[in-house]
Amino acid sequence: MTSEDFEAQLRAVSLRVTRPRLAVLSALRDNPHVDTEKVIELVRAALPTVSHQAVYDVLRALTDAGLIRRIQPAGANARYESRVGDNHHHVVCRSCGAIADVDCTVGHAPCLTASDDHGFVIDQAEVVFWGVCPDCSAAAVPNETASSEGK
């Protein structure tokens, strides 16, 4: 997406086009699943004088407008991404905390059927898969080999 695309997105949800909003959208386009501190760092690379509060306010406004998504896997800081509107899920590494997108598990949103909906009209399912990422798995192999050799 280009700056013009971001401007059109902001106008489509009746938000003013500001440099901090454009910088946050750009940062999340290039760096999905980052926490607030990383967003601030990325935005400050483009706008050195932007305040922490301004970035927090932008994240809240963009989330409320549906332009970005806030996710918070159990035990982790909130993360943000610009992939919205498709009810995708996430896989999280138990070791390093890396997060990757997982497309909808089956069919269309909400992807899963609740065993008992208690009368709710369900329109979204939030699923988090947990495991160990390839980098952490590869790093663990030499340690396992070394420990088994020492026995």
Rosetta blueprint (number, residue, H / E / L):
1 M L
2 T L
3 S H
4 E H
5 D H
6 F H
7 E H
8 A H
9 Q H
10 L H
11 R H
12 A H
13 V L
14 S L
15 L L
16 R L
17 V L
18 T L
19 R H
20 P H
21 R H
22 L H
23 A H
24 V H
25 L H
26 S H
27 A H
28 L H
29 R H
30 D H
31 N L
32 P L
33 H L
34 V E
35 D E
36 T H
37 E H
38 K H
39 V H
40 I H
41 E H
42 L H
43 V H
44 R H
45 A H
46 A H
47 L L
48 P L
49 T L
50 V L
51 S L
52 H H
53 Q H
54 A H
55 V H
56 Y H
57 D H
58 V H
59 L H
60 R H
61 A H
62 L H
63 T H
64 D H
65 A L
66 G L
67 L L
68 I L
69 R E
70 R E
71 I E
72 Q L
73 P L
74 A L
75 G L
76 A L
77 N L
78 A L
79 R E
80 Y E
81 E E
82 S L
83 R L
84 V L
85 G L
86 D L
87 N L
88 H L
89 H E
90 H E
91 V E
92 V E
93 C E
94 R L
95 S L
96 C L
97 G L
98 A L
99 I E
100 A E
101 D E
102 V E
103 D L
104 C L
105 T L
106 V L
107 G L
108 H L
109 A L
110 P L
111 C L
112 L L
113 T L
114 A L
115 S L
116 D L
117 D L
118 H L
119 G L
120 F L
121 V L
122 I L
123 D L
124 Q L
125 A L
126 E L
127 V L
128 V E
129 F E
130 W E
131 G E
132 V L
133 C L
134 P H
135 D H
136 C H
137 S H
138 A H
139 A H
140 A H
141 V H
142 P H
143 N H
144 E H
145 T H
146 A H
147 S H
148 S H
149 E H
150 G L
151 K L
